[in-house]
């Protein structure tokens, strides 16, 4: 996995970044599951459901977005392994790299807003 051991910045290797992303996604998945579990017992009637179900839906949507990021990460890894002999070890275009960076920025912003309660 030569291309995955490439230093991206400082002492961070690409493989370290992928591992960090994966671990963060798994941690968020556990947090979301815990939040949903805490909300379920609060639903006693239809009035409660109209208030709480949208919260559960939002948590589920966050989980789906997290899974989408893992799929994108797996695509990057697959391309890196398939194209390890080429000059562009990741096998993605500059446009795709830019889209990934923009998506990462959006996710980070959304996460910070949720964390801050906005």
Backbone as XML, in Angstrom:
<?xml version="1.0"?>
<chain id="A" units="angstrom">
  <residue number="1" name="UNK">
    <atom name="N" x="0.828" y="-1.194" z="0.000"/>
    <atom name="CA" x="0.000" y="0.000" z="0.000"/>
    <atom name="C" x="0.871" y="1.256" z="0.000"/>
  </residue>
  <residue number="2" name="UNK">
    <atom name="N" x="1.782" y="1.340" z="-0.938"/>
    <atom name="CA" x="2.715" y="2.450" z="-0.990"/>
    <atom name="C" x="2.057" y="3.810" z="-1.014"/>
  </residue>
  <residue number="3" name="UNK">
    <atom name="N" x="1.030" y="3.986" z="-1.845"/>
    <atom name="CA" x="0.397" y="5.300" z="-1.960"/>
    <atom name="C" x="-0.341" y="5.692" z="-0.688"/>
  </residue>
  <residue number="4" name="UNK">
    <atom name="N" x="-0.795" y="4.721" z="0.077"/>
    <atom name="CA" x="-1.494" y="5.037" z="1.324"/>
    <atom name="C" x="-0.525" y="5.433" z="2.430"/>
  </residue>
  <residue number="5" name="UNK">
    <atom name="N" x="0.757" y="5.103" z="2.239"/>
    <atom name="CA" x="1.762" y="5.471" z="3.229"/>
    <atom name="C" x="2.439" y="6.790" z="2.898"/>
  </residue>
  <residue number="6" name="UNK">
    <atom name="N" x="1.935" y="7.485" z="1.892"/>
    <atom name="CA" x="2.488" y="8.784" z="1.522"/>
    <atom name="C" x="2.153" y="9.809" z="2.593"/>
  </residue>
  <residue number="7" name="UNK">
    <atom name="N" x="3.149" y="10.626" z="2.932"/>
    <atom name="CA" x="2.934" y="11.681" z="3.918"/>
    <atom name="C" x="2.172" y="12.810" z="3.244"/>
  </residue>
  <residue number="8" name="UNK">
    <atom name="N" x="1.040" y="13.182" z="3.841"/>
    <atom name="CA" x="0.192" y="14.221" z="3.271"/>
    <atom name="C" x="0.603" y="15.588" z="3.808"/>
  </residue>
  <residue number="9" name="UNK">
    <atom name="N" x="0.770" y="15.682" z="5.110"/>
    <atom name="CA" x="1.258" y="16.906" z="5.735"/>
    <atom name="C" x="1.833" y="16.547" z="7.089"/>
  </residue>
  <residue number="10" name="UNK">
    <atom name="N" x="2.833" y="17.315" z="7.524"/>
    <atom name="CA" x="3.488" y="17.006" z="8.791"/>
    <atom name="C" x="3.954" y="15.564" z="8.803"/>
  </residue>
  <residue number="11" name="UNK">
    <atom name="N" x="3.533" y="14.828" z="9.809"/>
    <atom name="CA" x="3.860" y="13.405" z="9.896"/>
    <atom name="C" x="2.648" y="12.543" z="9.595"/>
  </residue>
  <residue number="12" name="UNK">
    <atom name="N" x="1.562" y="13.173" z="9.140"/>
    <atom name="CA" x="0.312" y="12.457" z="8.834"/>
    <atom name="C" x="0.419" y="11.748" z="7.499"/>
  </residue>
  <residue number="13" name="UNK">
    <atom name="N" x="0.210" y="10.446" z="7.536"/>
    <atom name="CA" x="0.150" y="9.660" z="6.312"/>
    <atom name="C" x="-1.295" y="9.608" z="5.851"/>
  </residue>
  <residue number="14" name="UNK">
    <atom name="N" x="-1.471" y="9.341" z="4.566"/>
    <atom name="CA" x="-2.816" y="9.227" z="4.011"/>
    <atom name="C" x="-3.583" y="8.128" z="4.731"/>
  </residue>
  <residue number="15" name="UNK">
    <atom name="N" x="-2.929" y="7.029" z="5.036"/>
    <atom name="CA" x="-3.598" y="5.929" z="5.736"/>
    <atom name="C" x="-4.035" y="6.352" z="7.135"/>
  </residue>
  <residue number="16" name="UNK">
    <atom name="N" x="-3.251" y="7.209" z="7.801"/>
    <atom name="CA" x="-3.650" y="7.719" z="9.119"/>
    <atom name="C" x="-4.908" y="8.572" z="9.030"/>
  </residue>
  <residue number="17" name="UNK">
    <atom name="N" x="-4.991" y="9.376" z="7.972"/>
    <atom name="CA" x="-6.165" y="10.231" z="7.783"/>
    <atom name="C" x="-7.400" y="9.373" z="7.527"/>
  </residue>
  <residue number="18" name="UNK">
    <atom name="N" x="-7.258" y="8.355" z="6.681"/>
    <atom name="CA" x="-8.385" y="7.462" z="6.415"/>
    <atom name="C" x="-8.840" y="6.759" z="7.693"/>
  </residue>
  <residue number="19" name="UNK">
    <atom name="N" x="-7.894" y="6.324" z="8.499"/>
    <atom name="CA" x="-8.237" y="5.655" z="9.758"/>
    <atom name="C" x="-8.962" y="6.617" z="10.697"/>
  </residue>
  <residue number="20" name="UNK">
    <atom name="N" x="-8.495" y="7.848" z="10.752"/>
    <atom name="CA" x="-9.127" y="8.856" z="11.608"/>
    <atom name="C" x="-10.556" y="9.144" z="11.158"/>
  </residue>
  <residue number="21" name="UNK">
    <atom name="N" x="-10.756" y="9.267" z="9.835"/>
    <atom name="CA" x="-12.100" y="9.496" z="9.294"/>
    <atom name="C" x="-13.001" y="8.323" z="9.663"/>
  </residue>
  <residue number="22" name="UNK">
    <atom name="N" x="-12.515" y="7.118" z="9.464"/>
    <atom name="CA" x="-13.307" y="5.922" z="9.771"/>
    <atom name="C" x="-13.678" y="5.886" z="11.252"/>
  </residue>
  <residue number="23" name="UNK">
    <atom name="N" x="-12.707" y="6.100" z="12.126"/>
    <atom name="CA" x="-12.976" y="6.065" z="13.571"/>
    <atom name="C" x="-13.960" y="7.156" z="13.981"/>
  </residue>
  <residue number="24" name="UNK">
    <atom name="N" x="-13.849" y="8.350" z="13.388"/>
    <atom name="CA" x="-14.792" y="9.428" z="13.693"/>
    <atom name="C" x="-16.203" y="9.058" z="13.256"/>
  </residue>
  <residue number="25" name="UNK">
    <atom name="N" x="-16.332" y="8.439" z="12.085"/>
    <atom name="CA" x="-17.647" y="8.034" z="11.591"/>
    <atom name="C" x="-18.264" y="6.980" z="12.503"/>
  </residue>
  <residue number="26" name="UNK">
    <atom name="N" x="-17.473" y="6.022" z="12.944"/>
    <atom name="CA" x="-17.991" y="4.975" z="13.828"/>
    <atom name="C" x="-18.416" y="5.581" z="15.172"/>
  </residue>
  <residue number="27" name="UNK">
    <atom name="N" x="-17.650" y="6.535" z="15.671"/>
    <atom name="CA" x="-17.998" y="7.198" z="16.933"/>
    <atom name="C" x="-19.312" y="7.963" z="16.785"/>
  </residue>
  <residue number="28" name="UNK">
    <atom name="N" x="-19.478" y="8.662" z="15.654"/>
    <atom name="CA" x="-20.715" y="9.404" z="15.414"/>
    <atom name="C" x="-21.895" y="8.445" z="15.291"/>
  </residue>
  <residue number="29" name="UNK">
    <atom name="N" x="-21.674" y="7.310" z="14.656"/>
    <atom name="CA" x="-22.735" y="6.316" z="14.518"/>
    <atom name="C" x="-23.233" y="5.860" z="15.896"/>
  </residue>
  <residue number="30" name="UNK">
    <atom name="N" x="-22.302" y="5.619" z="16.811"/>
    <atom name="CA" x="-22.687" y="5.208" z="18.169"/>
    <atom name="C" x="-23.425" y="6.334" z="18.886"/>
  </residue>
  <residue number="31" name="UNK">
    <atom name="N" x="-22.967" y="7.564" z="18.700"/>
    <atom name="CA" x="-23.620" y="8.701" z="19.341"/>
    <atom name="C" x="-25.046" y="8.873" z="18.823"/>
  </residue>
  <residue number="32" name="UNK">
    <atom name="N" x="-25.229" y="8.747" z="17.524"/>
    <atom name="CA" x="-26.556" y="8.894" z="16.920"/>
    <atom name="C" x="-27.477" y="7.794" z="17.420"/>
  </residue>
  <residue number="33" name="UNK">
    <atom name="N" x="-26.988" y="6.566" z="17.468"/>
    <atom name="CA" x="-27.802" y="5.450" z="17.967"/>
    <atom name="C" x="-28.206" y="5.691" z="19.420"/>
  </residue>
  <residue number="34" name="UNK">
    <atom name="N" x="-27.271" y="6.215" z="20.203"/>
    <atom name="CA" x="-27.580" y="6.511" z="21.593"/>
    <atom name="C" x="-28.635" y="7.596" z="21.735"/>
  </residue>
  <residue number="35" name="UNK">
    <atom name="N" x="-28.533" y="8.640" z="20.926"/>
    <atom name="CA" x="-29.521" y="9.716" z="20.967"/>
    <atom name="C" x="-30.906" y="9.215" z="20.580"/>
  </residue>
  <residue number="36" name="UNK">
    <atom name="N" x="-30.965" y="8.382" z="19.545"/>
    <atom name="CA" x="-32.257" y="7.828" z="19.123"/>
    <atom name="C" x="-32.831" y="6.958" z="20.223"/>
  </residue>
  <residue number="37" name="UNK">
    <atom name="N" x="-32.004" y="6.147" z="20.852"/>
    <atom name="CA" x="-32.465" y="5.285" z="21.944"/>
    <atom name="C" x="-33.020" y="6.101" z="23.109"/>
  </residue>
  <residue number="38" name="UNK">
    <atom name="N" x="-32.409" y="7.259" z="23.360"/>
    <atom name="CA" x="-32.885" y="8.125" z="24.435"/>
    <atom name="C" x="-34.220" y="8.783" z="24.078"/>
  </residue>
  <residue number="39" name="UNK">
    <atom name="N" x="-34.455" y="9.041" z="22.797"/>
    <atom name="CA" x="-35.689" y="9.709" z="22.389"/>
    <atom name="C" x="-36.877" y="8.759" z="22.303"/>
  </residue>
  <residue number="40" name="UNK">
    <atom name="N" x="-36.658" y="7.510" z="21.949"/>
    <atom name="CA" x="-37.759" y="6.558" z="21.758"/>
    <atom name="C" x="-38.684" y="6.458" z="22.979"/>
  </residue>
  <residue number="41" name="UNK">
    <atom name="N" x="-38.152" y="6.342" z="24.190"/>
    <atom name="CA" x="-39.051" y="6.214" z="25.350"/>
    <atom name="C" x="-39.894" y="7.459" z="25.623"/>
  </residue>
  <residue number="42" name="UNK">
    <atom name="N" x="-39.544" y="8.583" z="25.032"/>
    <atom name="CA" x="-40.279" y="9.821" z="25.263"/>
    <atom name="C" x="-41.564" y="9.899" z="24.445"/>
  </residue>
  <residue number="43" name="UNK">
    <atom name="N" x="-41.762" y="8.950" z="23.509"/>
    <atom name="CA" x="-42.956" y="8.958" z="22.668"/>
    <atom name="C" x="-44.053" y="8.140" z="23.347"/>
  </residue>
  <residue number="44" name="UNK">
    <atom name="N" x="-45.063" y="8.850" z="23.861"/>
    <atom name="CA" x="-46.183" y="8.189" z="24.531"/>
    <atom name="C" x="-47.498" y="8.323" z="23.762"/>
  </residue>
  <residue number="45" name="UNK">
    <atom name="N" x="-47.624" y="9.388" z="22.982"/>
    <atom name="CA" x="-48.843" y="9.593" z="22.196"/>
    <atom name="C" x="-48.500" y="10.305" z="20.888"/>
  </residue>
  <residue number="46" name="UNK">
    <atom name="N" x="-49.515" y="10.579" z="20.082"/>
    <atom name="CA" x="-49.302" y="11.183" z="18.763"/>
    <atom name="C" x="-48.678" y="12.568" z="18.862"/>
  </residue>
  <residue number="47" name="UNK">
    <atom name="N" x="-49.001" y="13.311" z="19.902"/>
    <atom name="CA" x="-48.422" y="14.640" z="20.096"/>
    <atom name="C" x="-46.925" y="14.561" z="20.333"/>
  </residue>
  <residue number="48" name="UNK">
    <atom name="N" x="-46.513" y="13.589" z="21.150"/>
    <atom name="CA" x="-45.082" y="13.391" z="21.390"/>
    <atom name="C" x="-44.379" y="12.992" z="20.095"/>
  </residue>
  <residue number="49" name="UNK">
    <atom name="N" x="-45.038" y="12.137" z="19.330"/>
    <atom name="CA" x="-44.437" y="11.639" z="18.090"/>
    <atom name="C" x="-44.181" y="12.780" z="17.108"/>
  </residue>
  <residue number="50" name="UNK">
    <atom name="N" x="-45.138" y="13.737" z="17.027"/>
    <atom name="CA" x="-44.957" y="14.835" z="16.075"/>
    <atom name="C" x="-43.781" y="15.729" z="16.454"/>
  </residue>
  <residue number="51" name="UNK">
    <atom name="N" x="-43.405" y="15.719" z="17.717"/>
    <atom name="CA" x="-42.260" y="16.510" z="18.157"/>
    <atom name="C" x="-40.946" y="15.736" z="18.049"/>
  </residue>
  <residue number="52" name="UNK">
    <atom name="N" x="-40.987" y="14.457" z="18.379"/>
    <atom name="CA" x="-39.750" y="13.684" z="18.512"/>
    <atom name="C" x="-39.332" y="12.981" z="17.225"/>
  </residue>
  <residue number="53" name="UNK">
    <atom name="N" x="-40.301" y="12.523" z="16.430"/>
    <atom name="CA" x="-39.954" y="11.805" z="15.201"/>
    <atom name="C" x="-39.093" y="12.650" z="14.253"/>
  </residue>
  <residue number="54" name="UNK">
    <atom name="N" x="-39.353" y="13.966" z="14.093"/>
    <atom name="CA" x="-38.450" y="14.754" z="13.242"/>
    <atom name="C" x="-36.998" y="14.767" z="13.752"/>
  </residue>
  <residue number="55" name="UNK">
    <atom name="N" x="-36.832" y="14.750" z="15.064"/>
    <atom name="CA" x="-35.474" y="14.677" z="15.618"/>
    <atom name="C" x="-34.811" y="13.355" z="15.254"/>
  </residue>
  <residue number="56" name="UNK">
    <atom name="N" x="-35.566" y="12.266" z="15.393"/>
    <atom name="CA" x="-35.033" y="10.950" z="15.045"/>
    <atom name="C" x="-34.687" y="10.905" z="13.560"/>
  </residue>
  <residue number="57" name="UNK">
    <atom name="N" x="-35.564" y="11.489" z="12.727"/>
    <atom name="CA" x="-35.294" y="11.525" z="11.282"/>
    <atom name="C" x="-33.996" y="12.270" z="10.989"/>
  </residue>
  <residue number="58" name="UNK">
    <atom name="N" x="-33.786" y="13.378" z="11.657"/>
    <atom name="CA" x="-32.560" y="14.154" z="11.449"/>
    <atom name="C" x="-31.331" y="13.328" z="11.838"/>
  </residue>
  <residue number="59" name="UNK">
    <atom name="N" x="-31.406" y="12.623" z="12.952"/>
    <atom name="CA" x="-30.292" y="11.775" z="13.366"/>
    <atom name="C" x="-30.045" y="10.665" z="12.348"/>
  </residue>
  <residue number="60" name="UNK">
    <atom name="N" x="-31.125" y="10.096" z="11.811"/>
    <atom name="CA" x="-30.984" y="9.038" z="10.807"/>
    <atom name="C" x="-30.331" y="9.603" z="9.535"/>
  </residue>
  <residue number="61" name="UNK">
    <atom name="N" x="-30.725" y="10.813" z="9.141"/>
    <atom name="CA" x="-30.137" y="11.445" z="7.966"/>
    <atom name="C" x="-28.639" y="11.671" z="8.156"/>
  </residue>
  <residue number="62" name="UNK">
    <atom name="N" x="-28.259" y="12.068" z="9.348"/>
    <atom name="CA" x="-26.839" y="12.253" z="9.647"/>
    <atom name="C" x="-26.107" y="10.922" z="9.491"/>
  </residue>
  <residue number="63" name="UNK">
    <atom name="N" x="-26.722" y="9.848" z="9.958"/>
    <atom name="CA" x="-26.124" y="8.523" z="9.819"/>
    <atom name="C" x="-25.949" y="8.129" z="8.361"/>
  </residue>
  <residue number="64" name="UNK">
    <atom name="N" x="-26.927" y="8.452" z="7.538"/>
    <atom name="CA" x="-26.843" y="8.149" z="6.100"/>
    <atom name="C" x="-25.703" y="8.938" z="5.471"/>
  </residue>
  <residue number="65" name="UNK">
    <atom name="N" x="-25.599" y="10.211" z="5.821"/>
    <atom name="CA" x="-24.511" y="11.031" z="5.276"/>
    <atom name="C" x="-23.155" y="10.490" z="5.713"/>
  </residue>
  <residue number="66" name="UNK">
    <atom name="N" x="-23.071" y="10.012" z="6.949"/>
    <atom name="CA" x="-21.825" y="9.414" z="7.423"/>
    <atom name="C" x="-21.469" y="8.194" z="6.591"/>
  </residue>
  <residue number="67" name="UNK">
    <atom name="N" x="-22.460" y="7.352" z="6.294"/>
    <atom name="CA" x="-22.217" y="6.170" z="5.466"/>
    <atom name="C" x="-21.764" y="6.572" z="4.072"/>
  </residue>
  <residue number="68" name="UNK">
    <atom name="N" x="-22.345" y="7.624" z="3.520"/>
    <atom name="CA" x="-21.940" y="8.096" z="2.197"/>
    <atom name="C" x="-20.472" y="8.505" z="2.204"/>
  </residue>
  <residue number="69" name="UNK">
    <atom name="N" x="-20.023" y="9.116" z="3.279"/>
    <atom name="CA" x="-18.626" y="9.512" z="3.361"/>
    <atom name="C" x="-17.710" y="8.287" z="3.422"/>
  </residue>
  <residue number="70" name="UNK">
    <atom name="N" x="-18.132" y="7.245" z="4.116"/>
    <atom name="CA" x="-17.337" y="6.018" z="4.143"/>
    <atom name="C" x="-17.245" y="5.395" z="2.757"/>
  </residue>
  <residue number="71" name="UNK">
    <atom name="N" x="-18.336" y="5.457" z="2.005"/>
    <atom name="CA" x="-18.320" y="4.923" z="0.635"/>
    <atom name="C" x="-17.360" y="5.734" z="-0.226"/>
  </residue>
  <residue number="72" name="UNK">
    <atom name="N" x="-17.384" y="7.045" z="-0.095"/>
    <atom name="CA" x="-16.456" y="7.887" z="-0.854"/>
    <atom name="C" x="-15.015" y="7.568" z="-0.464"/>
  </residue>
  <residue number="73" name="UNK">
    <atom name="N" x="-14.787" y="7.367" z="0.832"/>
    <atom name="CA" x="-13.456" y="7.033" z="1.294"/>
    <atom name="C" x="-13.000" y="5.698" z="0.692"/>
  </residue>
  <residue number="74" name="UNK">
    <atom name="N" x="-13.886" y="4.715" z="0.652"/>
    <atom name="CA" x="-13.552" y="3.418" z="0.066"/>
    <atom name="C" x="-13.229" y="3.560" z="-1.416"/>
  </residue>
  <residue number="75" name="UNK">
    <atom name="N" x="-13.925" y="4.443" z="-2.106"/>
    <atom name="CA" x="-13.651" y="4.695" z="-3.524"/>
    <atom name="C" x="-12.249" y="5.255" z="-3.706"/>
  </residue>
  <residue number="76" name="UNK">
    <atom name="N" x="-11.867" y="6.167" z="-2.842"/>
    <atom name="CA" x="-10.526" y="6.742" z="-2.904"/>
    <atom name="C" x="-9.483" y="5.651" z="-2.700"/>
  </residue>
  <residue number="77" name="UNK">
    <atom name="N" x="-9.708" y="4.811" z="-1.698"/>
    <atom name="CA" x="-8.758" y="3.732" z="-1.419"/>
    <atom name="C" x="-8.655" y="2.789" z="-2.608"/>
  </residue>
  <residue number="78" name="UNK">
    <atom name="N" x="-9.797" y="2.431" z="-3.178"/>
    <atom name="CA" x="-9.793" y="1.525" z="-4.323"/>
    <atom name="C" x="-9.023" y="2.134" z="-5.489"/>
  </residue>
  <residue number="79" name="UNK">
    <atom name="N" x="-9.252" y="3.396" z="-5.761"/>
    <atom name="CA" x="-8.534" y="4.058" z="-6.851"/>
    <atom name="C" x="-7.048" y="4.127" z="-6.565"/>
  </residue>
  <residue number="80" name="UNK">
    <atom name="N" x="-6.690" y="4.386" z="-5.317"/>
    <atom name="CA" x="-5.275" y="4.452" z="-4.952"/>
    <atom name="C" x="-4.602" y="3.106" z="-5.177"/>
  </residue>
  <residue number="81" name="UNK">
    <atom name="N" x="-5.278" y="2.045" z="-4.813"/>
    <atom name="CA" x="-4.701" y="0.714" z="-4.992"/>
    <atom name="C" x="-4.626" y="0.338" z="-6.468"/>
  </residue>
  <residue number="82" name="UNK">
    <atom name="N" x="-5.627" y="0.698" z="-7.255"/>
    <atom name="CA" x="-5.646" y="0.360" z="-8.672"/>
    <atom name="C" x="-4.664" y="1.190" z="-9.483"/>
  </residue>
  <residue number="83" name="UNK">
    <atom name="N" x="-4.351" y="2.375" z="-9.023"/>
    <atom name="CA" x="-3.503" y="3.289" z="-9.786"/>
    <atom name="C" x="-2.178" y="3.571" z="-9.097"/>
  </residue>
  <residue number="84" name="UNK">
    <atom name="N" x="-1.709" y="2.654" z="-8.287"/>
    <atom name="CA" x="-0.502" y="2.920" z="-7.499"/>
    <atom name="C" x="0.735" y="3.142" z="-8.354"/>
  </residue>
  <residue number="85" name="UNK">
    <atom name="N" x="0.702" y="2.706" z="-9.603"/>
    <atom name="CA" x="1.873" y="2.881" z="-10.458"/>
    <atom name="C" x="1.841" y="4.182" z="-11.255"/>
  </residue>
  <residue number="86" name="UNK">
    <atom name="N" x="0.695" y="4.867" z="-11.279"/>
    <atom name="CA" x="0.610" y="6.103" z="-12.068"/>
    <atom name="C" x="1.099" y="7.293" z="-11.268"/>
  </residue>
  <residue number="87" name="UNK">
    <atom name="N" x="1.283" y="8.436" z="-11.957"/>
    <atom name="CA" x="1.736" y="9.654" z="-11.282"/>
    <atom name="C" x="0.701" y="10.164" z="-10.300"/>
  </residue>
  <residue number="88" name="UNK">
    <atom name="N" x="-0.563" y="10.098" z="-10.665"/>
    <atom name="CA" x="-1.661" y="10.532" z="-9.789"/>
    <atom name="C" x="-2.113" y="9.314" z="-9.000"/>
  </residue>
  <residue number="89" name="UNK">
    <atom name="N" x="-1.475" y="9.072" z="-7.860"/>
    <atom name="CA" x="-1.679" y="7.837" z="-7.107"/>
    <atom name="C" x="-3.119" y="7.640" z="-6.667"/>
  </residue>
  <residue number="90" name="UNK">
    <atom name="N" x="-3.876" y="8.700" z="-6.502"/>
    <atom name="CA" x="-5.257" y="8.545" z="-6.059"/>
    <atom name="C" x="-6.197" y="8.247" z="-7.213"/>
  </residue>
  <residue number="91" name="UNK">
    <atom name="N" x="-5.788" y="8.554" z="-8.426"/>
    <atom name="CA" x="-6.620" y="8.273" z="-9.589"/>
    <atom name="C" x="-7.880" y="9.112" z="-9.659"/>
  </residue>
  <residue number="92" name="UNK">
    <atom name="N" x="-7.854" y="10.291" z="-9.048"/>
    <atom name="CA" x="-9.015" y="11.171" z="-9.114"/>
    <atom name="C" x="-8.581" y="12.499" z="-9.733"/>
  </residue>
  <residue number="93" name="UNK">
    <atom name="N" x="-9.519" y="13.122" z="-10.388"/>
    <atom name="CA" x="-9.231" y="14.394" z="-11.042"/>
    <atom name="C" x="-9.175" y="15.519" z="-10.014"/>
  </residue>
  <residue number="94" name="UNK">
    <atom name="N" x="-8.634" y="16.651" z="-10.450"/>
    <atom name="CA" x="-8.595" y="17.819" z="-9.563"/>
    <atom name="C" x="-10.005" y="18.256" z="-9.180"/>
  </residue>
  <residue number="95" name="UNK">
    <atom name="N" x="-10.936" y="18.116" z="-10.124"/>
    <atom name="CA" x="-12.335" y="18.478" z="-9.838"/>
    <atom name="C" x="-12.914" y="17.566" z="-8.753"/>
  </residue>
  <residue number="96" name="UNK">
    <atom name="N" x="-12.622" y="16.272" z="-8.837"/>
    <atom name="CA" x="-13.113" y="15.343" z="-7.817"/>
    <atom name="C" x="-12.476" y="15.636" z="-6.462"/>
  </residue>
  <residue number="97" name="UNK">
    <atom name="N" x="-11.207" y="15.986" z="-6.469"/>
    <atom name="CA" x="-10.532" y="16.352" z="-5.218"/>
    <atom name="C" x="-11.202" y="17.579" z="-4.602"/>
  </residue>
  <residue number="98" name="UNK">
    <atom name="N" x="-11.506" y="18.568" z="-5.444"/>
    <atom name="CA" x="-12.166" y="19.785" z="-4.966"/>
    <atom name="C" x="-13.550" y="19.471" z="-4.398"/>
  </residue>
  <residue number="99" name="UNK">
    <atom name="N" x="-14.304" y="18.589" z="-5.084"/>
    <atom name="CA" x="-15.634" y="18.208" z="-4.588"/>
    <atom name="C" x="-15.529" y="17.524" z="-3.233"/>
  </residue>
  <residue number="100" name="UNK">
    <atom name="N" x="-14.542" y="16.658" z="-3.076"/>
    <atom name="CA" x="-14.358" y="15.982" z="-1.793"/>
    <atom name="C" x="-14.026" y="16.973" z="-0.689"/>
  </residue>
  <residue number="101" name="UNK">
    <atom name="N" x="-13.161" y="17.939" z="-1.000"/>
    <atom name="CA" x="-12.802" y="18.940" z="0.003"/>
    <atom name="C" x="-14.009" y="19.803" z="0.377"/>
  </residue>
  <residue number="102" name="UNK">
    <atom name="N" x="-14.828" y="20.162" z="-0.618"/>
    <atom name="CA" x="-16.032" y="20.953" z="-0.334"/>
    <atom name="C" x="-17.013" y="20.165" z="0.511"/>
  </residue>
  <residue number="103" name="UNK">
    <atom name="N" x="-17.174" y="18.885" z="0.209"/>
    <atom name="CA" x="-18.070" y="18.026" z="0.991"/>
    <atom name="C" x="-17.571" y="17.895" z="2.427"/>
  </residue>
  <residue number="104" name="UNK">
    <atom name="N" x="-16.269" y="17.746" z="2.588"/>
    <atom name="CA" x="-15.686" y="17.657" z="3.919"/>
    <atom name="C" x="-15.929" y="18.938" z="4.695"/>
  </residue>
  <residue number="105" name="UNK">
    <atom name="N" x="-15.767" y="20.093" z="4.034"/>
    <atom name="CA" x="-16.026" y="21.377" z="4.685"/>
    <atom name="C" x="-17.484" y="21.498" z="5.112"/>
  </residue>
  <residue number="106" name="UNK">
    <atom name="N" x="-18.417" y="21.060" z="4.237"/>
    <atom name="CA" x="-19.847" y="21.117" z="4.565"/>
    <atom name="C" x="-20.158" y="20.228" z="5.767"/>
  </residue>
  <residue number="107" name="UNK">
    <atom name="N" x="-19.600" y="19.029" z="5.770"/>
    <atom name="CA" x="-19.850" y="18.119" z="6.888"/>
    <atom name="C" x="-19.311" y="18.688" z="8.190"/>
  </residue>
  <residue number="108" name="UNK">
    <atom name="N" x="-18.126" y="19.270" z="8.121"/>
    <atom name="CA" x="-17.533" y="19.854" z="9.309"/>
    <atom name="C" x="-18.385" y="21.010" z="9.820"/>
  </residue>
  <residue number="109" name="UNK">
    <atom name="N" x="-18.874" y="21.856" z="8.914"/>
    <atom name="CA" x="-19.734" y="22.979" z="9.293"/>
    <atom name="C" x="-21.026" y="22.476" z="9.920"/>
  </residue>
  <residue number="110" name="UNK">
    <atom name="N" x="-21.660" y="21.466" z="9.285"/>
    <atom name="CA" x="-22.903" y="20.901" z="9.822"/>
    <atom name="C" x="-22.674" y="20.298" z="11.195"/>
  </residue>
  <residue number="111" name="UNK">
    <atom name="N" x="-21.560" y="19.602" z="11.362"/>
    <atom name="CA" x="-21.270" y="18.973" z="12.640"/>
    <atom name="C" x="-21.066" y="20.033" z="13.716"/>
  </residue>
  <residue number="112" name="UNK">
    <atom name="N" x="-20.325" y="21.093" z="13.402"/>
    <atom name="CA" x="-20.097" y="22.153" z="14.360"/>
    <atom name="C" x="-21.400" y="22.854" z="14.731"/>
  </residue>
  <residue number="113" name="UNK">
    <atom name="N" x="-22.282" y="23.087" z="13.738"/>
    <atom name="CA" x="-23.562" y="23.717" z="14.022"/>
    <atom name="C" x="-24.402" y="22.842" z="14.928"/>
  </residue>
  <residue number="114" name="UNK">
    <atom name="N" x="-24.447" y="21.534" z="14.668"/>
    <atom name="CA" x="-25.224" y="20.611" z="15.500"/>
    <atom name="C" x="-24.654" y="20.569" z="16.897"/>
  </residue>
  <residue number="115" name="UNK">
    <atom name="N" x="-23.321" y="20.573" z="16.988"/>
    <atom name="CA" x="-22.669" y="20.515" z="18.287"/>
    <atom name="C" x="-22.957" y="21.773" z="19.101"/>
  </residue>
  <residue number="116" name="UNK">
    <atom name="N" x="-22.979" y="22.916" z="18.409"/>
    <atom name="CA" x="-23.228" y="24.189" z="19.088"/>
    <atom name="C" x="-24.721" y="24.451" z="19.304"/>
  </residue>
  <residue number="117" name="UNK">
    <atom name="N" x="-25.591" y="23.590" z="18.760"/>
    <atom name="CA" x="-27.025" y="23.723" z="18.960"/>
    <atom name="C" x="-27.680" y="24.771" z="18.092"/>
  </residue>
  <residue number="118" name="UNK">
    <atom name="N" x="-27.093" y="25.080" z="16.963"/>
    <atom name="CA" x="-27.666" y="26.100" z="16.056"/>
    <atom name="C" x="-28.723" y="25.497" z="15.196"/>
  </residue>
</chain>
